[in-house]
Amino acid sequence: MGKRIEDVRVLFNGAGASGIACANYYIRLGVRPENLILCDTKGVIWRGREEGMNAYKQALAADTRARTLAEAFVGADVFVGLSIADCVTPEMLRSMADRPIVFAMANPIPRSAGKWPRPRVPTC
């Protein structure tokens, strides 16, 4: 990726215990809070949102115009999926920054490999 951790833009999908804990851990590792967006079933957790909020989500609320998961994907360097399967489309992945890192850790549903875009960088 070639970026310093404080410059990396990270998107989390899933704002349950694991999503919130991982987001806080990324911040402790050096990701700047203003470069982190957290989404839940209602979309982006943004500063000023009232629906479905609690103190843990409020602490991670982003100052962003993005309101949907698709909007939050645009330009993200890292995606951490900790929610449900099949909520991400190939178009969302293509909208990420160059050489993105994707941690797809939601409960998977078997799918055909042809549905997903080819990696932009070699994988290990």
C-alpha positions as CSV (number, residue, x, y, z in Angstrom):
1,M,0.0,0.0,0.0
2,G,2.9,2.3,0.7
3,K,1.1,4.5,3.3
4,R,1.9,5.3,6.9
5,I,-0.7,3.9,9.3
6,E,-1.9,7.4,10.3
7,D,-2.8,8.1,6.6
8,V,-4.7,4.9,5.9
9,R,-8.5,5.2,5.5
10,V,-10.3,2.3,7.1
11,L,-13.9,1.2,6.7
12,F,-15.6,-1.2,9.1
13,N,-18.9,-2.9,8.4
14,G,-20.4,-4.2,11.6
15,A,-20.8,-2.2,14.7
16,G,-21.3,-5.0,17.2
17,A,-18.9,-6.0,19.9
18,S,-16.2,-7.2,17.4
19,G,-16.5,-4.2,15.1
20,I,-16.3,-1.7,17.8
21,A,-13.4,-3.5,19.6
22,C,-11.5,-3.9,16.3
23,A,-12.0,-0.2,15.4
24,N,-10.7,0.9,18.8
25,Y,-7.7,-1.5,18.4
26,Y,-6.9,0.0,15.0
27,I,-7.0,3.5,16.6
28,R,-4.6,2.3,19.3
29,L,-2.3,0.9,16.5
30,G,-2.1,4.4,14.9
31,V,-5.1,4.8,12.6
32,R,-6.4,8.3,13.1
33,P,-10.0,8.4,14.2
34,E,-10.9,10.9,11.5
35,N,-9.7,8.2,8.9
36,L,-12.1,5.5,10.2
37,I,-15.7,5.0,9.2
38,L,-17.9,2.4,11.0
39,C,-21.2,1.1,9.4
40,D,-24.0,-0.8,10.9
41,T,-27.4,-2.0,9.6
42,K,-28.6,1.6,9.2
43,G,-25.6,2.8,7.3
44,V,-22.6,5.0,8.2
45,I,-22.3,5.9,11.9
46,W,-21.9,9.7,11.4
47,R,-21.6,12.5,13.9
48,G,-25.2,13.7,14.6
49,R,-27.0,10.5,13.7
50,E,-29.6,9.5,16.3
51,E,-31.1,6.3,15.0
52,G,-29.7,3.1,16.4
53,M,-27.0,4.8,18.3
54,N,-25.4,4.0,21.7
55,A,-22.4,5.3,23.6
56,Y,-19.9,2.9,21.9
57,K,-21.0,3.9,18.4
58,Q,-21.2,7.6,19.3
59,A,-17.5,7.5,20.4
60,L,-16.6,6.3,16.9
61,A,-19.0,8.5,14.9
62,A,-17.4,10.0,11.8
63,D,-17.5,13.5,10.5
64,T,-18.4,12.5,7.0
65,R,-21.0,13.1,4.3
66,A,-21.1,9.4,3.5
67,R,-24.4,7.8,4.6
68,T,-24.4,4.4,2.9
69,L,-21.9,1.5,2.9
70,A,-21.4,2.1,-0.8
71,E,-20.5,5.7,-0.3
72,A,-18.1,4.9,2.6
73,F,-16.2,2.4,0.3
74,V,-15.1,5.2,-2.1
75,G,-11.4,5.8,-1.6
76,A,-11.0,3.4,1.4
77,D,-7.6,1.8,1.8
78,V,-8.8,-1.0,4.1
79,F,-12.1,-2.8,4.5
80,V,-12.9,-4.9,7.6
81,G,-16.1,-6.9,7.2
82,L,-17.5,-8.0,10.5
83,S,-21.2,-8.2,9.7
84,I,-23.2,-10.3,7.4
85,A,-22.2,-12.0,4.1
86,D,-23.1,-10.7,0.7
87,C,-23.4,-7.0,1.7
88,V,-20.5,-5.9,-0.5
89,T,-20.7,-5.7,-4.3
90,P,-17.8,-5.8,-6.8
91,E,-18.5,-2.2,-7.6
92,M,-17.9,-1.3,-4.0
93,L,-14.6,-3.0,-4.1
94,R,-13.6,-1.3,-7.3
95,S,-14.3,2.1,-5.7
96,M,-11.6,1.6,-3.1
97,A,-8.1,3.2,-3.3
98,D,-5.3,1.5,-5.2
99,R,-4.0,-1.7,-3.7
100,P,-6.6,-2.0,-1.0
101,I,-6.6,-4.5,1.8
102,V,-9.8,-6.4,2.4
103,F,-10.5,-8.4,5.6
104,A,-13.7,-10.3,4.8
105,M,-14.5,-11.9,8.1
106,A,-18.2,-12.1,8.1
107,N,-19.9,-15.5,8.1
108,P,-19.4,-16.6,4.5
109,I,-21.9,-18.0,2.1
110,P,-20.4,-20.2,-0.7
111,R,-20.4,-18.2,-4.0
112,S,-19.0,-18.6,-7.5
113,A,-15.5,-17.0,-8.0
114,G,-16.7,-15.4,-11.2
115,K,-18.9,-12.9,-9.2
116,W,-15.9,-11.1,-7.7
117,P,-13.4,-8.8,-9.4
118,R,-9.9,-10.1,-10.1
119,P,-7.4,-8.9,-7.5
120,R,-5.5,-5.7,-8.5
121,V,-2.3,-7.0,-6.8
122,P,-0.8,-10.4,-6.5
123,T,-2.1,-12.4,-3.5
124,C,-0.1,-14.7,-1.3
